[in-house]
């Protein structure tokens, strides 16, 4: 007998075979309880305690996710915690208790009132927040009633209609072999979380709950979206082979973890991790990254109501440096503009923030911020306790378009170093190449700095005048466009002529084939999301420098990006 | 009780991060802070209430403060909105 086959959409790669665990929706709030009269003082106290406990739980989830997968994934739970801490909501709930309600009913009333206001809006964003409010309300009522959802106690595939982000975040990672949802899309929050946690997932598998009762074995392929109900021997064998191949691949990558990044003929390539927030440090080390080619410092500033103090900054920068003893750690100075909110910088609104005062331009317009940041970086690199095993500080300026900006920034750095009594000769200084003018000026820039770091995301966006967040034009830029490759090659040659090195820190550095092409063109450092380091290392170690250069020559001769990518791939077969 | 009317300039209005930034900035002041759009006035320190105003680019908002440090608070919040709340 052939197993029943369901088709959903692959949302997180990997395969798993395990019994289904059907996760019922959270119990819907029950009808209003008109039972015994309540003691308002007691209910006020229960409400305060439950809200505080829910806030604590949500903040704990946010922390855990921030460490495990990054600040962006954690942000939704920070927002949920803010909802539970909302003063108007609490006031409304206490008002209901004064009018005779239980704490449970008061919570439902208050969240329900805000939910109705938000869901009445035609605005898609607000309507989505209404669903968030349900998630938070159910959590608070759950705390009050002591009711908890059943959670898996043995290895299983979780089957659900849909999973709220908090459901996914709280699943026991070691027991959940896979996830199958009836609803959802590969871009839904649950899917993104499953990917970050490395759990195979299929979404949009219609009727899976009725067709896969609890305990029935499921075989899930998170790449193809295939779900087999009660697979037979043949299918189980097939899935076992998939799983073995996947495990073998992981093992091979794991074995590379402590080996250096290099080509098959031993030419060293620095494989570094992008560090967006403290949570990335462990992932970077776990992935075997050598230092960081891009430490973003925005997170210190974006959620702050006041500018972070020099001391606050020193503490964070030192933590990052200490995570990479002996390795180079490239800190990018604050890269924000009118498209990101910082309450303590008041600047006139801009029609076109992408072309406005951002990156180093903002640093030069608000020199106090830049000076504080440079001061903090220099202090972090020279601990008062004398030399310790720490990372090697490098400083990088973003959004540079002209040599004058670099000269001005270096002068500020020299001045701050003078005030601090620090010799900056040992600190590498570089600039991002993300504005086309900077790529064209590579020769003049390289005379002034120790390194150039190509930010492929912005460089492509500006080269092709296509916003990568606008789906209608996002497909236009191609990093394999032969003339983009040629431009990167010319930046590398210009830098080499002045003894400067070239890195790449855009998303393309995480794509093994593009990373290999960059190395062929003369790039010696690649900085990427930590999870990508093993795959890129594996790719580079398979080919010699000559093989890579021959493949790059084939790509450069191709008529367009698609053909160039194909030619590069073909040449390395 | 000082108040001032400002036009919302940032593209996404008072949504998502701008709403949270605005409510957080309001909550940092000891005085009471309200924000009004049309007939509706809400507590500016409550991010949920601010969201329910459903403010979009071009909307006119009236911010009012009452209590300790009311002038400073009003100036700061008006400047925040005029700056586009960073957007």
Boltz contact constraints between the chains, C-beta under 6 A:
constraints:
  - contact:
      token1: [A, 82]
      token2: [B, 47]
      max_distance: 6.0
  - contact:
      token1: [A, 86]
      token2: [B, 46]
      max_distance: 6.0
  - contact:
      token1: [A, 86]
      token2: [B, 48]
      max_distance: 6.0
  - contact:
      token1: [A, 87]
      token2: [B, 45]
      max_distance: 6.0
  - contact:
      token1: [A, 87]
      token2: [B, 46]
      max_distance: 6.0
  - contact:
      token1: [A, 88]
      token2: [B, 43]
      max_distance: 6.0
  - contact:
      token1: [A, 88]
      token2: [B, 46]
      max_distance: 6.0
  - contact:
      token1: [A, 88]
      token2: [B, 49]
      max_distance: 6.0
  - contact:
      token1: [A, 89]
      token2: [B, 48]
      max_distance: 6.0
  - contact:
      token1: [A, 114]
      token2: [B, 48]
      max_distance: 6.0
  - contact:
      token1: [A, 117]
      token2: [B, 52]
      max_distance: 6.0
  - contact:
      token1: [A, 121]
      token2: [B, 54]
      max_distance: 6.0
  - contact:
      token1: [A, 125]
      token2: [B, 15]
      max_distance: 6.0
  - contact:
      token1: [A, 305]
      token2: [B, 25]
      max_distance: 6.0
  - contact:
      token1: [A, 305]
      token2: [B, 28]
      max_distance: 6.0
  - contact:
      token1: [A, 340]
      token2: [B, 86]
      max_distance: 6.0
  - contact:
      token1: [A, 341]
      token2: [B, 21]
      max_distance: 6.0
  - contact:
      token1: [A, 341]
      token2: [B, 85]
      max_distance: 6.0
  - contact:
      token1: [A, 341]
      token2: [B, 86]
      max_distance: 6.0
  - contact:
      token1: [A, 342]
      token2: [B, 86]
      max_distance: 6.0
  - contact:
      token1: [A, 343]
      token2: [B, 21]
      max_distance: 6.0
  - contact:
      token1: [A, 343]
      token2: [B, 25]
      max_distance: 6.0
  - contact:
      token1: [A, 343]
      token2: [B, 80]
      max_distance: 6.0
  - contact:
      token1: [A, 346]
      token2: [B, 79]
      max_distance: 6.0
  - contact:
      token1: [A, 346]
      token2: [B, 83]
      max_distance: 6.0
  - contact:
      token1: [A, 347]
      token2: [B, 83]
      max_distance: 6.0
  - contact:
      token1: [A, 349]
      token2: [B, 9]
      max_distance: 6.0
  - contact:
      token1: [A, 349]
      token2: [B, 84]
      max_distance: 6.0
